[in-house]
């Protein structure tokens, strides 16, 4: 059985509500794929980052909870999984 046949079989077993969601997902994947192919063909798509974006917010903290927020971020960090 090919992948296409397996996909059709799986979609055939879904309830109607999930068929609508599956269709939306497939349409999104198709549009995204075409957008990426067009960007790659035109030589675009990758743009080196300037690093200016985070600097727009430097020195603009408002409020007295900076240390609380930093503690919250540090306490919720987890190990990276690869």
C-alpha positions as CSV (number, residue, x, y, z in Angstrom):
1,X,0.0,0.0,0.0
2,X,1.4,3.4,-1.0
3,X,1.6,6.4,1.3
4,X,-1.2,8.1,-0.7
5,X,-3.4,5.0,-0.3
6,X,-2.8,4.8,3.4
7,X,-3.6,8.6,3.8
8,X,-6.9,8.1,1.9
9,X,-7.7,5.1,4.1
10,X,-7.0,7.0,7.3
11,X,-9.1,10.0,6.1
12,X,-12.0,7.6,5.3
13,X,-12.1,6.4,8.9
14,X,-12.3,9.9,10.4
15,X,-15.4,11.5,11.8
16,X,-16.7,14.5,9.8
17,X,-15.4,17.1,12.3
18,X,-11.8,15.7,11.9
19,X,-12.2,15.5,8.1
20,X,-12.7,19.3,8.1
21,X,-9.6,19.8,10.2
22,X,-7.6,17.4,8.1
23,X,-8.6,19.3,4.9
24,X,-7.6,22.6,6.5
25,X,-4.2,21.1,7.5
26,X,-3.6,19.7,4.0
27,X,-4.5,23.0,2.4
28,X,-2.1,24.8,4.8
29,X,0.7,22.4,4.0
30,X,0.2,22.8,0.3
31,X,0.2,26.6,0.5
32,X,3.2,26.6,2.7
33,X,5.1,24.2,0.4
34,X,4.3,26.3,-2.6
35,X,5.4,29.5,-0.8
36,X,8.7,28.0,0.2
37,X,9.3,26.6,-3.3
38,X,8.6,30.0,-4.8
39,X,10.9,31.8,-2.3
40,X,13.7,29.3,-2.9
41,X,13.4,29.6,-6.7
42,X,13.6,33.3,-6.5
43,X,16.7,33.2,-4.4
44,X,15.0,34.8,-1.4
45,X,13.6,33.3,1.8
46,X,16.8,33.5,3.9
47,X,17.6,36.9,5.4
48,X,20.4,37.2,7.9
49,X,19.2,38.6,11.2
50,X,20.5,42.1,12.2
51,X,20.1,41.7,15.9
52,X,18.4,45.1,16.2
53,X,15.0,43.8,17.2
54,X,15.8,42.9,20.8
55,X,17.6,46.2,21.2
56,X,14.4,48.1,20.6
57,X,13.3,47.1,24.1
58,X,16.5,47.7,25.9
59,X,16.1,49.9,29.0
60,X,12.3,50.0,28.7
61,X,11.2,47.7,31.6
62,X,8.2,49.2,33.3
63,X,7.3,48.0,36.8
64,X,9.0,46.7,39.8
65,X,8.7,42.9,39.1
66,X,11.7,42.4,37.0
67,X,13.5,40.1,39.4
68,X,10.2,38.1,40.0
69,X,9.9,37.6,36.2
70,X,13.5,36.6,35.8
71,X,13.1,34.1,38.7
72,X,10.0,32.7,37.0
73,X,11.8,32.2,33.7
74,X,14.7,30.5,35.4
75,X,12.6,28.2,37.5
76,X,10.5,27.1,34.4
77,X,13.5,26.3,32.2
78,X,13.9,22.6,31.3
79,X,16.5,20.5,29.7
80,X,16.7,20.7,25.9
81,X,15.7,17.5,24.2
82,X,17.2,16.5,20.9
